[in-house]
Amino acid sequence: MKILSIVGARPQFIKCAPVSRALRKEHQEILVHTGQHYDENMSGIFFEELSIPPPDYHLGIGSGAHGEQTGRMLLAIEQVLLQEEPDLVLVYGDTNSTLAGALAAAKLHIRIAHVEAGLRSFDRSMPEEINRVVTDHIADLLFVPTETGVANLSREGIYDGVHLTGDVMVDALLYNQYLAKQSDILEHLDLKEYYLTTVHRASNTDDEQKLRSIMDAFAALDRQVVFPAHPRTRKYLARYGIVPAEHILIIDPLPYLDMLQLMSHAAAVLTDSGGVQKEAYILQVPCITLRENTEWVETVEDGWNVLVGADRDKIIAAVHAVTGGAGRRHLSHSGHFGDGTAAEQITQVIRQYAERNM
Ligand code: UD1
């Protein structure tokens, strides 16, 4: 089968690495990079480190307003689809690249497979939520990481083509966990006791009051705060004239293996990223989520994650609660996200699908 996979943003490179490795054992894969993320440390480094095959097409779309960015992708992806005529288009996650890939394929009556289907924050003000809902409703094959995701889809009347496979990010993490231990990032940054944070959601970065409140909370913490900053976040810190406290170490975005190593040894992780919440859970590191909602409700139900939004006092209280020594040992840790075989399962479903439909 000829499969055309579309990626464009940092988390999609991580997700596509295990899937691409498994798929290429039995199918032809054409890889398209939309160029949504283009800085070397947001894109190129992941291809190198995770041994992802170089993209067959790099569309160079870059940044822009949502409509403009998505629209330019739609135009460019359509041209590639007309030229390649794939049997299936594979999209990942919830970014504008996901939506553009799925829409372009649907308009040309090409079948669509969505990896990380079924997730919902139930917050339609998030661009990612719109991207997920639309993509799921036009996808033919839906690869769902959690039982919660399957239930979300059934509430929206989506039953056909739904496959609970577990999460491909677990595959990536397990595959790279031992390599990550060789990272020298702890020595390089001279770290012992620290918190790790990432902040890049538009709802936090583009709102001066929220970003200030988060930075004020970090300023009041008792350990060093390591902060690999997304370019969007750096831009807004500068725009608002926010000067980080001395023990907040703002650094460039990190490669995947360094990130895993830093997460594993952090006293706690503070984040508004979806992927980081889940990685913290798998690595058994307490997570404080700087959002009011999450798609990864299992991490909260099991007690490894707490939602605090951007409220300064809530952030500080949550950090004290998880680092105060109480309860952590007694938390359950269930395999909600699969066993690291999601990519194999996805490949198997696609094989059966090809046998039935080709
Ligand atoms: C996107 C995804 C988000 C995902 C995140 C991962 C959407 C709607 N959002 O958000 O779901 O969690 O990627 O990182 O698709 N920029 C650079 N260099 C880069 C990339 C971005 O400087 O390599 C800056 C640009 O100023 C740009 C801003 O970051 O305007 C935002 O980038 P964009 O791709 O629009 O969305 P993200 O915030 O990265």
Boltz pocket constraint, residues with backbone or C-beta under 6 A from the ligand:
constraints:
  - pocket:
      binder: B
      contacts: [[A, 9], [A, 10], [A, 11], [A, 36], [A, 37], [A, 38], [A, 39], [A, 40], [A, 42], [A, 43], [A, 62], [A, 63], [A, 64], [A, 94], [A, 95], [A, 96], [A, 97], [A, 127], [A, 128], [A, 200], [A, 202], [A, 230], [A, 231], [A, 232], [A, 235]]
      max_distance: 6.0
